[in-house]
């Protein structure tokens, strides 16, 4: 079970000295990031959808085996509130597909005020091209029903397992043969980091939920002070200690992979999806 571990975004000024050496210009931070990680969640696309040429540039700037997850624009999720999804999804994919084999899962994060609507969710998921992995992160308790779980499973979409306060804030449903995790804020000091026990507990949950052949993506969104970088490294060690295959950073010991290992795999290994 390869667990692809990275962060939500990469352009944070307070990561200088944590991830980015002094003297490396910000325009080269993606290249520097890709030396340590083989995946990133592009959450800037949520605020402003980049042009196709920008996605193409990101493809050229990252090495073989690098995977970029893309957060769906808030135009569809927060402004349209999932209504009339055809054009927004087509526009997103028409641009993001320029990533080519670098394109990873697409994240559909819903507003915390949006109540469950199984029909609307199904309509949105139906708009994505076959073979595109979609993760859904609802944030209203009304979504936690068997009907919603059934829609996700029928479409092969993953429920995003989300953590806030070092504990799950979503059900731990396995609705697809792959997984997606987001770590928003830990309880350890300094804030907003995660403690060792919290990360070990999550490594156990992942190992118990998915078999070795399944891909799981884990992104740390607790960026202040470089906490996400440190916690991604600690989570990698926790996953490896559980006897599972993890992807950098901190690729130490049996079970850990290096960037070169990942680049030697066929691209289809990353993006395979069962019917």
Secondary structure, DSSP 4 states (H G I P E B T S, - for coil): --EEEEEE-S--GGGBTTTBPTT--GGGHHHHHHHH-SEEEE-HHHHSPPPHHHHHHHHHHS-TT-EEEEEPPHIIIIISTTSSHHHHHHHHHHHHGGGGGGEEEEEEEPPTTPPP-HHHHHHHHHHSPTT--EEEE--SGGG-SHHHHHHHHHHTPEEPEEEESSSBSS-----SSSEEEEEEE-SSSSTT---HHHHHHHHHHHHHHS-TT--EEEEE---GGGHHHHHHHHHHHHHHHTT--EESSS--STTEE-HHHHHTS-HHHHH----
